[in-house]
Amino acid sequence: MFLQKLPFIPGQSYKRSIIHDEYGGSRQGGISPCANYPFIFIFTGSKGEKHGYRDQWENQNVFSYTGEGQVGDMEFARGNLALKEHIKNGKRVFLFEYIKTGYVRFETELELFDFDFFTTPDREGNLREGIKFFFKKAGVNLNITTNDLKYTASSEPSFVSDLDNTKTTERSGLVTSRVGQGAYRKSILHRWEYQCAVTKFDDTRVLIASHIVAWKDSNDEERLDVDNGILLSPTYDALFDRHLITFDEQGKIVLSNQIMKDSFLKIGVSGSEKLQRLHQGNKTYLRKHQEEFVSTQH
């Protein structure tokens, strides 16, 4: 695919008002379609987190972006609809990040890869269904399809759809595939680049996405934090979930003394394994997992 010339310089800062003076689009809000240019500007920054907007690079090529709408469930209307249909409508999406009030830095051009749903508080603190867009850098081939992400297994309780006016993500156990197999698990897939964190096995139909600190032991923020997620093949997931293995802060596997070494070898676990990629944010959760692991040893 031939990439068109960028109208902005990556890494350069711009005054937001000047961008709109030249190209149009709304001067407020995170999603800004331009009426007279085939452009859509999206803006991200830390201030949005208090309203449930969680935007981040999942890996070097995939950026997740929260849809707009401050109160109630997000819908595919206005800016959200423009993003969903930007390829069909021939619109280009440009990502900017706030560096200070009124000033933004141009990051890159994006193309929509996928979207899904997640639970998030609205401006009033009530839980609602949010939209999470997964963009890839324009022109990049991820070597994976959206169908590959639909069949990922999970050992965790799912997110639920009975979103009411309480302020907690804990629910009565009702689950739906729409929310339960949604954005959080896809974030884990992207974060670990579609491979088992230990073996690099890459069939997403088999890989299991789950929390490092289990759902039942996590608070609301931890349950939504992608740093608390890990992607494992079934054997390692089963052992990790039951605290029969853990990983130290360098990612090296630690085996439980509750299983004989020969028994570990029979299921292909040698004790020399190491996490293939370890993100700084994972370490906080791994320390908590290690504490639980230690408490199970005799």
N, C-alpha and C positions, 0 to 999 in steps of 0.2 A: 504494500500500500504506500503510495506516494504521500508524504506528509507535507501539508501546506505550510508556508512561511508563518512563523509565529509573530503576532502583532506586539508581543511583549518579550522582554529579555528575562530568562530564568535567573532567579536570585536577585533581581533588581527590585528596589522598593518604589512604590508609587503612592501618590496621594489619591485616596479613593475618589474624591470628588472630581478630580481631573480625569480619571478613567471614564466616569459617567458623563462629564462634559463632552468628551470626544465621541463616545460610543453609545450613550444613552443607558437605559436600564435603571431600575430602582436604586436609589442611594441608600436605602435601608434594607435590612434583612440579609439572610445568607445566600439566597438564590436570586439572581438578577438577570432575567432574559432581556435581550436588547431588541427593540422593535425594528430598528433600521439596519441592523447587522445580524448575520447568522451566528451570533455569539450568545453564550450563557455564562455569566460569571458566578462562581461560587466562592464564598468567603468562609474561612474557618478561624477559630481562635479559642483560647481557654475559657473566656467568659461565658461561652455557651453551655459549659458543662453543668452549671447550676440549674439549667432548664432541661437537662437530659440529653443535650446534644453531645454525642461522643464521636468525634472524627479522629482518624488516625491512619498512618501507614501500617497496613497489616504485614506487608513485606516490601521489598524495594520497588515493586511494580504495581501493587494494589493499594488503593486508598479507599477507606470506607467513610461515607459521608451521611450524616443524619438528615432526613427530610425536614421540611418546614412545617410549622403549626405549633403554637405554644400551649393551646388548651384543647383537650379531647383527643380522640384518635386521629392520627395523621391520615390524610386522604390523597389520592392521586388527582389533585387539582392544582391550578396555578403553577408555581415553580416546580412542585413535585412531578406534575404531569409533563412539564417541559423537559425535565431531566430524563424521565422514563422514555420519552419519545424523541430524544434529541437526535439520534442517528437517523431514524425514519424521516425526520423533518429537516435534515441537513444542517443541524446546529452544532457548533463546536463549543466544548466546555473547557473553561479556563479556571484553574484553581489559584486562589490567593490566600495567604495567611496573614492575619493581623500581626504587626510588630509593635505598634503603639496606636493610640487613639487617632483615627483618621488616616493611618498609613498602613499599607499592605505590601507584602512581598509576593511577586509572582513565582509560583512553583513550577507548574507544568500544564500541558494540555492533557485532558483525560477523555476516555471513552467508556461508556457504561458497559459493564460486563454482566452484572446480575443485581438483584435486589431481594430483600426479604424483610421480615418483621421481627421486632423485639419489644420487650416491655420496658417502659421508661416513664419517669414522672413528668407531668406537665408543669406549667408555670405555677399552678396552684398546689403542687405536691401530690396530685392524684395520679395513680397509675393509668397508663393508656397504652395503646398499640402504636409503636413508632415504625417508621420506614427507614431501612438502612440500605443505601446505595453502595454497591461495590464497583468502583471504577478501576480501570487499568490505564497505565500510561499510554497515550496515543501511539499506535503503531507497534506496540509490544504484543507478542504472541505468548500467552501463558501456558500453552501446551496442555490445557485442560478445558473441559467444557462445563457448562452449567449443569448438565445432566450428571457429570461426575460428582458433583457436590450434593446431589439429592439423596444419595443412598448411604451417607455416612452414618455409622452406628453410634450409639452413645450408651454409656453405663450410668448416666446421670438422670435424675428426674427432670422432666421437661418443663419449660415455661408453660404457663397456662393462660387460658383465654377469658376466665371469669374476672375480668379487670373491673374492680369496683372502686369505691372512693376511699379505701384504706391506703396507708402509706408504706406497705411492705410487699415484697415480692413473694412472701410465703403464702401458699394457697392450700386448698384442701386435697390436692393431688389430682385434680382434673387436668387432662392434657389434651392438646390438639396438635396435629401434625403441622398446622400452619405456623404456629408460634414455636412449638416445641422443637421442630427441625429447622428453625429459622436462623436469624442473623448471627447469633452468638456462635453456633457451631461452624458456620461458614467462616467466621472470623478466625477460629482456631485452625481450620483447614488452610486458609491463606497464610496465617502466621507461621505455620510449620511447613509451608510450601508443599502440601499434599503428600507428605511422606511420614512414615512412622519416625518419631523423634529418636528412636534407638537404632532401628535396622535399615531405615530408608525404604522399607517396603511401601509401594505407592499405589496399591489398588484401593481406591477410596470406598469401594463397596464393603471392604473388610475393616478398614481403620476405624478406631473408636475415639471419638472426641469427648473428653470429660474434664472435670475440674481437678486441679491438684489438691486443693483443700476442698473436701466434699461439699456438695450443695447443702447438706443438713448442718454442716459446721461453719458455713460461710454467712457473712452478713449480706445485706442487700447490695452494697457496692461490690463486694468480692464476687458475688454471683454473676455480675455483669462485666467483670474485669477480665479482658482477654489474657492478661498476664497470668491469670489463674487457670488457664486452659492448657491441656497437653493432648497430643495426638499419638496414639499407640496402637500397635498391632495387638490382637486379642490376648495372647499369652502374657505380654508385658502389662497390658491394661488390667487383667485379672489379678496379677500379683501386686501391682501398684495400688489398686483400689483396696486390697485387703491388707496393705502395709506389710507385705511379705518381701517387697523390695522398696528401696527409695533411691534417691540420687543426691549426691553431695553438691556443694556449690560450684564445683568444677564440672558437674554433670556426670561424674563417675557413679556407676551402679553400686549399691550396698545391699548385700543379701541378708535375709533374715536367718537367725539361728534356729528357727522353727522348722526349717526344711533342710534335709541333708544335702550336701554338695552334690552327691551322685544323683539325687532326685532332681535338682535344678538342671543338671546336665541332660537328663532324660527328656526334658521339655525344651532343650536348646538354649538354656540360659547358662553362660559360662562364668559370669562374675567379672568379666573384663569389659563389659559393654559400657558405652558412654553416650550421653545425649549428643546428637549430631550438631545441634545448634541450640544455644542456651541464651535467652534474652535476659537482660539485667532485671527486668520486672518479675521474671519467674522465680528469682532467688528468694524473695520474701516468702512466697508460698511454699517453696521447697523446704525452707527452714521449718515451717509449721508442719509439713508432712514428715520431716525427719524427727521432730519431737514426738509425733504420734507413733512413728515407727519404733523409736527407742522405747517408748512406754509399753510396747507389745513384746519386747524381748525378755527372756527369763534367764 
